[in-house]
Amino acid sequence: MTGTPDQDPVDAIAEQWRRERPELAQHTEAMAAYGRIYRLAKAMGDKMEDAYAPYGIGRGEFDVLATLRRAGEPYSLSPRELTATLMLTTGGMTGRLDKLERAGLVTRSPDPNDRRGLRITLTDKGREVIDGAVEAGMLVQRGTVAGFTADELDTLNDLLRRLLAANSG
């Protein structure tokens, strides 16, 4: 990536640890990578919240709507399927669904294949909201990596994929 600064605040933190605890010097590169990932996750999360705000949703609501949209027609899943996909507790999912239903973005209806079950379905309004929010989010994401060449972006994705795989359980 061109224009990258030689030093950033994370470098300063790692250098301070090397100075104050020289016996930890060999571990400060991992600390620096972790610090950058943490800071990037926070910064990117904030940018995505800003991108979704004009659509009246946050990242949590986005995740539910996006999961329903990606499911394809009829854009309907059970609460259990949503919970498993989003790795939420049932209580966390219920809160999100309540908010989305009040906003008219999803409906709850009996599951025709399971009389004890429910189906959560994206409404037309919900589909409009998620389609707009996805485009807004992608615009932010493309801008975030605009300074990378295609090869650099491929390398970054390969490295992040490996890091994620090594830390997913």
PyMOL CGO cylinders between C-alpha atoms (Angstrom):
from pymol import cmd
from pymol.cgo import CYLINDER

trace = [
    CYLINDER, 0.00, 0.00, 0.00, 1.48, 3.32, -0.97, 0.3, 1, 1, 1, 1, 1, 1,
    CYLINDER, 1.48, 3.32, -0.97, 1.56, 6.26, 1.39, 0.3, 1, 1, 1, 1, 1, 1,
    CYLINDER, 1.56, 6.26, 1.39, 1.66, 4.06, 4.51, 0.3, 1, 1, 1, 1, 1, 1,
    CYLINDER, 1.66, 4.06, 4.51, 3.31, 5.87, 7.43, 0.3, 1, 1, 1, 1, 1, 1,
    CYLINDER, 3.31, 5.87, 7.43, 6.54, 4.39, 8.71, 0.3, 1, 1, 1, 1, 1, 1,
    CYLINDER, 6.54, 4.39, 8.71, 5.25, 4.51, 12.29, 0.3, 1, 1, 1, 1, 1, 1,
    CYLINDER, 5.25, 4.51, 12.29, 1.81, 4.59, 13.86, 0.3, 1, 1, 1, 1, 1, 1,
    CYLINDER, 1.81, 4.59, 13.86, 0.58, 4.79, 17.46, 0.3, 1, 1, 1, 1, 1, 1,
    CYLINDER, 0.58, 4.79, 17.46, 0.73, 1.01, 17.80, 0.3, 1, 1, 1, 1, 1, 1,
    CYLINDER, 0.73, 1.01, 17.80, 4.44, 1.10, 16.95, 0.3, 1, 1, 1, 1, 1, 1,
    CYLINDER, 4.44, 1.10, 16.95, 4.94, 3.61, 19.76, 0.3, 1, 1, 1, 1, 1, 1,
    CYLINDER, 4.94, 3.61, 19.76, 3.14, 1.34, 22.24, 0.3, 1, 1, 1, 1, 1, 1,
    CYLINDER, 3.14, 1.34, 22.24, 5.19, -1.69, 21.19, 0.3, 1, 1, 1, 1, 1, 1,
    CYLINDER, 5.19, -1.69, 21.19, 8.40, 0.34, 21.46, 0.3, 1, 1, 1, 1, 1, 1,
    CYLINDER, 8.40, 0.34, 21.46, 7.47, 1.46, 24.97, 0.3, 1, 1, 1, 1, 1, 1,
    CYLINDER, 7.47, 1.46, 24.97, 6.96, -2.17, 26.01, 0.3, 1, 1, 1, 1, 1, 1,
    CYLINDER, 6.96, -2.17, 26.01, 10.31, -3.16, 24.46, 0.3, 1, 1, 1, 1, 1, 1,
    CYLINDER, 10.31, -3.16, 24.46, 11.99, -0.37, 26.40, 0.3, 1, 1, 1, 1, 1, 1,
    CYLINDER, 11.99, -0.37, 26.40, 10.25, -1.07, 29.71, 0.3, 1, 1, 1, 1, 1, 1,
    CYLINDER, 10.25, -1.07, 29.71, 10.19, -4.88, 29.47, 0.3, 1, 1, 1, 1, 1, 1,
    CYLINDER, 10.19, -4.88, 29.47, 13.06, -5.95, 27.19, 0.3, 1, 1, 1, 1, 1, 1,
    CYLINDER, 13.06, -5.95, 27.19, 12.35, -9.61, 27.94, 0.3, 1, 1, 1, 1, 1, 1,
    CYLINDER, 12.35, -9.61, 27.94, 9.05, -9.19, 26.05, 0.3, 1, 1, 1, 1, 1, 1,
    CYLINDER, 9.05, -9.19, 26.05, 10.67, -7.71, 22.95, 0.3, 1, 1, 1, 1, 1, 1,
    CYLINDER, 10.67, -7.71, 22.95, 10.23, -10.84, 20.86, 0.3, 1, 1, 1, 1, 1, 1,
    CYLINDER, 10.23, -10.84, 20.86, 6.45, -10.73, 21.47, 0.3, 1, 1, 1, 1, 1, 1,
    CYLINDER, 6.45, -10.73, 21.47, 5.75, -7.12, 20.57, 0.3, 1, 1, 1, 1, 1, 1,
    CYLINDER, 5.75, -7.12, 20.57, 5.18, -7.81, 16.86, 0.3, 1, 1, 1, 1, 1, 1,
    CYLINDER, 5.18, -7.81, 16.86, 2.24, -10.08, 17.73, 0.3, 1, 1, 1, 1, 1, 1,
    CYLINDER, 2.24, -10.08, 17.73, 1.06, -7.42, 20.18, 0.3, 1, 1, 1, 1, 1, 1,
    CYLINDER, 1.06, -7.42, 20.18, 1.28, -4.81, 17.43, 0.3, 1, 1, 1, 1, 1, 1,
    CYLINDER, 1.28, -4.81, 17.43, -0.69, -6.95, 14.95, 0.3, 1, 1, 1, 1, 1, 1,
    CYLINDER, -0.69, -6.95, 14.95, -3.36, -7.58, 17.57, 0.3, 1, 1, 1, 1, 1, 1,
    CYLINDER, -3.36, -7.58, 17.57, -3.51, -3.88, 18.46, 0.3, 1, 1, 1, 1, 1, 1,
    CYLINDER, -3.51, -3.88, 18.46, -3.98, -2.92, 14.83, 0.3, 1, 1, 1, 1, 1, 1,
    CYLINDER, -3.98, -2.92, 14.83, -6.69, -5.55, 14.29, 0.3, 1, 1, 1, 1, 1, 1,
    CYLINDER, -6.69, -5.55, 14.29, -8.49, -4.34, 17.40, 0.3, 1, 1, 1, 1, 1, 1,
    CYLINDER, -8.49, -4.34, 17.40, -8.28, -0.69, 16.35, 0.3, 1, 1, 1, 1, 1, 1,
    CYLINDER, -8.28, -0.69, 16.35, -9.35, -1.50, 12.79, 0.3, 1, 1, 1, 1, 1, 1,
    CYLINDER, -9.35, -1.50, 12.79, -12.33, -3.51, 13.99, 0.3, 1, 1, 1, 1, 1, 1,
    CYLINDER, -12.33, -3.51, 13.99, -13.47, -0.58, 16.13, 0.3, 1, 1, 1, 1, 1, 1,
    CYLINDER, -13.47, -0.58, 16.13, -12.92, 2.00, 13.38, 0.3, 1, 1, 1, 1, 1, 1,
    CYLINDER, -12.92, 2.00, 13.38, -14.59, -0.14, 10.70, 0.3, 1, 1, 1, 1, 1, 1,
    CYLINDER, -14.59, -0.14, 10.70, -17.50, -0.95, 13.00, 0.3, 1, 1, 1, 1, 1, 1,
    CYLINDER, -17.50, -0.95, 13.00, -18.05, 2.75, 13.62, 0.3, 1, 1, 1, 1, 1, 1,
    CYLINDER, -18.05, 2.75, 13.62, -17.95, 3.46, 9.88, 0.3, 1, 1, 1, 1, 1, 1,
    CYLINDER, -17.95, 3.46, 9.88, -20.48, 0.74, 9.19, 0.3, 1, 1, 1, 1, 1, 1,
    CYLINDER, -20.48, 0.74, 9.19, -22.81, 2.07, 11.92, 0.3, 1, 1, 1, 1, 1, 1,
    CYLINDER, -22.81, 2.07, 11.92, -22.62, 5.47, 10.22, 0.3, 1, 1, 1, 1, 1, 1,
    CYLINDER, -22.62, 5.47, 10.22, -23.38, 3.89, 6.82, 0.3, 1, 1, 1, 1, 1, 1,
    CYLINDER, -23.38, 3.89, 6.82, -26.43, 2.04, 8.16, 0.3, 1, 1, 1, 1, 1, 1,
    CYLINDER, -26.43, 2.04, 8.16, -27.82, 4.89, 10.29, 0.3, 1, 1, 1, 1, 1, 1,
    CYLINDER, -27.82, 4.89, 10.29, -29.66, 6.62, 7.40, 0.3, 1, 1, 1, 1, 1, 1,
    CYLINDER, -29.66, 6.62, 7.40, -31.61, 3.37, 6.97, 0.3, 1, 1, 1, 1, 1, 1,
    CYLINDER, -31.61, 3.37, 6.97, -32.71, 3.39, 10.61, 0.3, 1, 1, 1, 1, 1, 1,
    CYLINDER, -32.71, 3.39, 10.61, -30.72, 0.29, 11.54, 0.3, 1, 1, 1, 1, 1, 1,
    CYLINDER, -30.72, 0.29, 11.54, -27.53, -0.57, 13.37, 0.3, 1, 1, 1, 1, 1, 1,
    CYLINDER, -27.53, -0.57, 13.37, -25.10, -3.42, 12.75, 0.3, 1, 1, 1, 1, 1, 1,
    CYLINDER, -25.10, -3.42, 12.75, -27.16, -5.88, 14.79, 0.3, 1, 1, 1, 1, 1, 1,
    CYLINDER, -27.16, -5.88, 14.79, -30.31, -5.23, 12.79, 0.3, 1, 1, 1, 1, 1, 1,
    CYLINDER, -30.31, -5.23, 12.79, -28.28, -5.20, 9.60, 0.3, 1, 1, 1, 1, 1, 1,
    CYLINDER, -28.28, -5.20, 9.60, -26.99, -8.70, 10.37, 0.3, 1, 1, 1, 1, 1, 1,
    CYLINDER, -26.99, -8.70, 10.37, -30.52, -10.09, 10.78, 0.3, 1, 1, 1, 1, 1, 1,
    CYLINDER, -30.52, -10.09, 10.78, -31.86, -8.39, 7.64, 0.3, 1, 1, 1, 1, 1, 1,
    CYLINDER, -31.86, -8.39, 7.64, -28.81, -9.38, 5.60, 0.3, 1, 1, 1, 1, 1, 1,
    CYLINDER, -28.81, -9.38, 5.60, -29.11, -13.01, 6.71, 0.3, 1, 1, 1, 1, 1, 1,
    CYLINDER, -29.11, -13.01, 6.71, -32.74, -13.09, 5.61, 0.3, 1, 1, 1, 1, 1, 1,
    CYLINDER, -32.74, -13.09, 5.61, -31.91, -11.38, 2.31, 0.3, 1, 1, 1, 1, 1, 1,
    CYLINDER, -31.91, -11.38, 2.31, -29.07, -13.79, 1.55, 0.3, 1, 1, 1, 1, 1, 1,
    CYLINDER, -29.07, -13.79, 1.55, -31.37, -16.73, 2.22, 0.3, 1, 1, 1, 1, 1, 1,
    CYLINDER, -31.37, -16.73, 2.22, -33.11, -15.98, -1.08, 0.3, 1, 1, 1, 1, 1, 1,
    CYLINDER, -33.11, -15.98, -1.08, -36.82, -16.02, -1.81, 0.3, 1, 1, 1, 1, 1, 1,
    CYLINDER, -36.82, -16.02, -1.81, -39.04, -16.09, 0.16, 0.3, 1, 1, 1, 1, 1, 1,
    CYLINDER, -39.04, -16.09, 0.16, -36.48, -14.40, 2.50, 0.3, 1, 1, 1, 1, 1, 1,
    CYLINDER, -36.48, -14.40, 2.50, -37.66, -16.42, 5.46, 0.3, 1, 1, 1, 1, 1, 1,
    CYLINDER, -37.66, -16.42, 5.46, -35.88, -18.37, 8.21, 0.3, 1, 1, 1, 1, 1, 1,
    CYLINDER, -35.88, -18.37, 8.21, -36.76, -19.78, 11.59, 0.3, 1, 1, 1, 1, 1, 1,
    CYLINDER, -36.76, -19.78, 11.59, -35.53, -17.93, 14.68, 0.3, 1, 1, 1, 1, 1, 1,
    CYLINDER, -35.53, -17.93, 14.68, -33.31, -20.97, 15.36, 0.3, 1, 1, 1, 1, 1, 1,
    CYLINDER, -33.31, -20.97, 15.36, -31.70, -20.69, 11.91, 0.3, 1, 1, 1, 1, 1, 1,
    CYLINDER, -31.70, -20.69, 11.91, -31.11, -16.97, 12.44, 0.3, 1, 1, 1, 1, 1, 1,
    CYLINDER, -31.11, -16.97, 12.44, -29.69, -17.51, 15.92, 0.3, 1, 1, 1, 1, 1, 1,
    CYLINDER, -29.69, -17.51, 15.92, -27.29, -20.20, 14.70, 0.3, 1, 1, 1, 1, 1, 1,
    CYLINDER, -27.29, -20.20, 14.70, -26.10, -18.12, 11.75, 0.3, 1, 1, 1, 1, 1, 1,
    CYLINDER, -26.10, -18.12, 11.75, -25.54, -14.98, 13.83, 0.3, 1, 1, 1, 1, 1, 1,
    CYLINDER, -25.54, -14.98, 13.83, -24.18, -16.76, 16.93, 0.3, 1, 1, 1, 1, 1, 1,
    CYLINDER, -24.18, -16.76, 16.93, -26.64, -14.97, 19.22, 0.3, 1, 1, 1, 1, 1, 1,
    CYLINDER, -26.64, -14.97, 19.22, -28.51, -16.06, 22.29, 0.3, 1, 1, 1, 1, 1, 1,
    CYLINDER, -28.51, -16.06, 22.29, -32.23, -16.51, 21.87, 0.3, 1, 1, 1, 1, 1, 1,
    CYLINDER, -32.23, -16.51, 21.87, -32.76, -13.47, 24.10, 0.3, 1, 1, 1, 1, 1, 1,
    CYLINDER, -32.76, -13.47, 24.10, -30.50, -11.33, 21.92, 0.3, 1, 1, 1, 1, 1, 1,
    CYLINDER, -30.50, -11.33, 21.92, -32.31, -12.49, 18.80, 0.3, 1, 1, 1, 1, 1, 1,
    CYLINDER, -32.31, -12.49, 18.80, -35.74, -11.81, 20.32, 0.3, 1, 1, 1, 1, 1, 1,
    CYLINDER, -35.74, -11.81, 20.32, -34.75, -8.21, 21.05, 0.3, 1, 1, 1, 1, 1, 1,
    CYLINDER, -34.75, -8.21, 21.05, -33.56, -7.64, 17.51, 0.3, 1, 1, 1, 1, 1, 1,
    CYLINDER, -33.56, -7.64, 17.51, -36.63, -9.27, 16.00, 0.3, 1, 1, 1, 1, 1, 1,
    CYLINDER, -36.63, -9.27, 16.00, -38.94, -7.20, 18.20, 0.3, 1, 1, 1, 1, 1, 1,
    CYLINDER, -38.94, -7.20, 18.20, -37.29, -4.00, 17.01, 0.3, 1, 1, 1, 1, 1, 1,
    CYLINDER, -37.29, -4.00, 17.01, -37.32, -5.06, 13.35, 0.3, 1, 1, 1, 1, 1, 1,
    CYLINDER, -37.32, -5.06, 13.35, -40.95, -6.15, 13.55, 0.3, 1, 1, 1, 1, 1, 1,
    CYLINDER, -40.95, -6.15, 13.55, -42.00, -2.83, 15.15, 0.3, 1, 1, 1, 1, 1, 1,
    CYLINDER, -42.00, -2.83, 15.15, -40.24, -1.03, 12.29, 0.3, 1, 1, 1, 1, 1, 1,
    CYLINDER, -40.24, -1.03, 12.29, -42.14, -3.11, 9.74, 0.3, 1, 1, 1, 1, 1, 1,
    CYLINDER, -42.14, -3.11, 9.74, -38.97, -4.71, 8.35, 0.3, 1, 1, 1, 1, 1, 1,
    CYLINDER, -38.97, -4.71, 8.35, -39.81, -8.32, 9.25, 0.3, 1, 1, 1, 1, 1, 1,
    CYLINDER, -39.81, -8.32, 9.25, -42.88, -10.33, 10.11, 0.3, 1, 1, 1, 1, 1, 1,
    CYLINDER, -42.88, -10.33, 10.11, -43.31, -13.32, 12.40, 0.3, 1, 1, 1, 1, 1, 1,
    CYLINDER, -43.31, -13.32, 12.40, -45.70, -16.02, 11.28, 0.3, 1, 1, 1, 1, 1, 1,
    CYLINDER, -45.70, -16.02, 11.28, -46.43, -19.64, 12.18, 0.3, 1, 1, 1, 1, 1, 1,
    CYLINDER, -46.43, -19.64, 12.18, -44.17, -22.17, 10.48, 0.3, 1, 1, 1, 1, 1, 1,
    CYLINDER, -44.17, -22.17, 10.48, -46.37, -24.25, 8.16, 0.3, 1, 1, 1, 1, 1, 1,
    CYLINDER, -46.37, -24.25, 8.16, -44.05, -27.24, 8.67, 0.3, 1, 1, 1, 1, 1, 1,
    CYLINDER, -44.05, -27.24, 8.67, -43.80, -27.03, 12.46, 0.3, 1, 1, 1, 1, 1, 1,
    CYLINDER, -43.80, -27.03, 12.46, -46.86, -26.00, 14.43, 0.3, 1, 1, 1, 1, 1, 1,
    CYLINDER, -46.86, -26.00, 14.43, -44.66, -25.00, 17.39, 0.3, 1, 1, 1, 1, 1, 1,
    CYLINDER, -44.66, -25.00, 17.39, -42.28, -22.96, 15.21, 0.3, 1, 1, 1, 1, 1, 1,
    CYLINDER, -42.28, -22.96, 15.21, -42.16, -19.51, 13.70, 0.3, 1, 1, 1, 1, 1, 1,
    CYLINDER, -42.16, -19.51, 13.70, -40.87, -18.08, 10.45, 0.3, 1, 1, 1, 1, 1, 1,
    CYLINDER, -40.87, -18.08, 10.45, -39.23, -14.68, 10.27, 0.3, 1, 1, 1, 1, 1, 1,
    CYLINDER, -39.23, -14.68, 10.27, -39.79, -13.10, 6.88, 0.3, 1, 1, 1, 1, 1, 1,
    CYLINDER, -39.79, -13.10, 6.88, -38.33, -9.98, 5.34, 0.3, 1, 1, 1, 1, 1, 1,
    CYLINDER, -38.33, -9.98, 5.34, -41.04, -7.50, 4.33, 0.3, 1, 1, 1, 1, 1, 1,
    CYLINDER, -41.04, -7.50, 4.33, -40.89, -5.44, 1.14, 0.3, 1, 1, 1, 1, 1, 1,
    CYLINDER, -40.89, -5.44, 1.14, -39.85, -2.48, 3.27, 0.3, 1, 1, 1, 1, 1, 1,
    CYLINDER, -39.85, -2.48, 3.27, -37.20, -4.62, 4.94, 0.3, 1, 1, 1, 1, 1, 1,
    CYLINDER, -37.20, -4.62, 4.94, -35.87, -5.68, 1.56, 0.3, 1, 1, 1, 1, 1, 1,
    CYLINDER, -35.87, -5.68, 1.56, -35.60, -2.04, 0.43, 0.3, 1, 1, 1, 1, 1, 1,
    CYLINDER, -35.60, -2.04, 0.43, -33.79, -1.12, 3.65, 0.3, 1, 1, 1, 1, 1, 1,
    CYLINDER, -33.79, -1.12, 3.65, -31.30, -3.98, 3.49, 0.3, 1, 1, 1, 1, 1, 1,
    CYLINDER, -31.30, -3.98, 3.49, -30.62, -3.51, -0.21, 0.3, 1, 1, 1, 1, 1, 1,
    CYLINDER, -30.62, -3.51, -0.21, -29.82, 0.17, 0.38, 0.3, 1, 1, 1, 1, 1, 1,
    CYLINDER, -29.82, 0.17, 0.38, -27.78, -0.53, 3.51, 0.3, 1, 1, 1, 1, 1, 1,
    CYLINDER, -27.78, -0.53, 3.51, -25.72, -3.23, 1.75, 0.3, 1, 1, 1, 1, 1, 1,
    CYLINDER, -25.72, -3.23, 1.75, -24.83, -0.82, -1.03, 0.3, 1, 1, 1, 1, 1, 1,
    CYLINDER, -24.83, -0.82, -1.03, -23.94, 1.93, 1.47, 0.3, 1, 1, 1, 1, 1, 1,
    CYLINDER, -23.94, 1.93, 1.47, -21.78, -0.49, 3.45, 0.3, 1, 1, 1, 1, 1, 1,
    CYLINDER, -21.78, -0.49, 3.45, -20.00, -1.76, 0.37, 0.3, 1, 1, 1, 1, 1, 1,
    CYLINDER, -20.00, -1.76, 0.37, -19.21, 1.80, -0.65, 0.3, 1, 1, 1, 1, 1, 1,
    CYLINDER, -19.21, 1.80, -0.65, -17.55, 2.36, 2.73, 0.3, 1, 1, 1, 1, 1, 1,
    CYLINDER, -17.55, 2.36, 2.73, -15.71, -0.96, 2.49, 0.3, 1, 1, 1, 1, 1, 1,
    CYLINDER, -15.71, -0.96, 2.49, -14.41, -0.22, -1.00, 0.3, 1, 1, 1, 1, 1, 1,
    CYLINDER, -14.41, -0.22, -1.00, -13.21, 3.18, 0.16, 0.3, 1, 1, 1, 1, 1, 1,
    CYLINDER, -13.21, 3.18, 0.16, -11.43, 1.61, 3.10, 0.3, 1, 1, 1, 1, 1, 1,
    CYLINDER, -11.43, 1.61, 3.10, -9.26, -0.58, 0.88, 0.3, 1, 1, 1, 1, 1, 1,
    CYLINDER, -9.26, -0.58, 0.88, -9.03, 1.79, -2.09, 0.3, 1, 1, 1, 1, 1, 1,
    CYLINDER, -9.03, 1.79, -2.09, -5.30, 2.30, -1.55, 0.3, 1, 1, 1, 1, 1, 1,
    CYLINDER, -5.30, 2.30, -1.55, -4.54, -1.38, -2.11, 0.3, 1, 1, 1, 1, 1, 1,
    CYLINDER, -4.54, -1.38, -2.11, -3.77, -2.95, -5.46, 0.3, 1, 1, 1, 1, 1, 1,
    CYLINDER, -3.77, -2.95, -5.46, -5.76, -6.04, -6.44, 0.3, 1, 1, 1, 1, 1, 1,
    CYLINDER, -5.76, -6.04, -6.44, -2.75, -8.22, -5.57, 0.3, 1, 1, 1, 1, 1, 1,
    CYLINDER, -2.75, -8.22, -5.57, -2.30, -6.54, -2.18, 0.3, 1, 1, 1, 1, 1, 1,
    CYLINDER, -2.30, -6.54, -2.18, -5.98, -7.01, -1.42, 0.3, 1, 1, 1, 1, 1, 1,
    CYLINDER, -5.98, -7.01, -1.42, -5.72, -10.70, -2.36, 0.3, 1, 1, 1, 1, 1, 1,
    CYLINDER, -5.72, -10.70, -2.36, -2.71, -11.05, -0.04, 0.3, 1, 1, 1, 1, 1, 1,
    CYLINDER, -2.71, -11.05, -0.04, -4.49, -9.23, 2.77, 0.3, 1, 1, 1, 1, 1, 1,
    CYLINDER, -4.49, -9.23, 2.77, -7.54, -11.48, 2.41, 0.3, 1, 1, 1, 1, 1, 1,
    CYLINDER, -7.54, -11.48, 2.41, -5.34, -14.59, 2.37, 0.3, 1, 1, 1, 1, 1, 1,
    CYLINDER, -5.34, -14.59, 2.37, -3.56, -13.52, 5.55, 0.3, 1, 1, 1, 1, 1, 1,
    CYLINDER, -3.56, -13.52, 5.55, -6.78, -12.54, 7.32, 0.3, 1, 1, 1, 1, 1, 1,
    CYLINDER, -6.78, -12.54, 7.32, -8.42, -15.81, 6.26, 0.3, 1, 1, 1, 1, 1, 1,
    CYLINDER, -8.42, -15.81, 6.26, -5.52, -17.76, 7.77, 0.3, 1, 1, 1, 1, 1, 1,
    CYLINDER, -5.52, -17.76, 7.77, -5.63, -15.70, 10.97, 0.3, 1, 1, 1, 1, 1, 1,
    CYLINDER, -5.63, -15.70, 10.97, -9.38, -16.17, 11.28, 0.3, 1, 1, 1, 1, 1, 1,
    CYLINDER, -9.38, -16.17, 11.28, -9.13, -19.92, 10.64, 0.3, 1, 1, 1, 1, 1, 1,
    CYLINDER, -9.13, -19.92, 10.64, -6.42, -20.25, 13.28, 0.3, 1, 1, 1, 1, 1, 1,
    CYLINDER, -6.42, -20.25, 13.28, -8.58, -18.47, 15.83, 0.3, 1, 1, 1, 1, 1, 1,
    CYLINDER, -8.58, -18.47, 15.83, -12.06, -19.82, 15.09, 0.3, 1, 1, 1, 1, 1, 1,
    CYLINDER, -12.06, -19.82, 15.09, -13.36, -22.62, 17.11, 0.3, 1, 1, 1, 1, 1, 1,
]
cmd.load_cgo(trace, "trace")
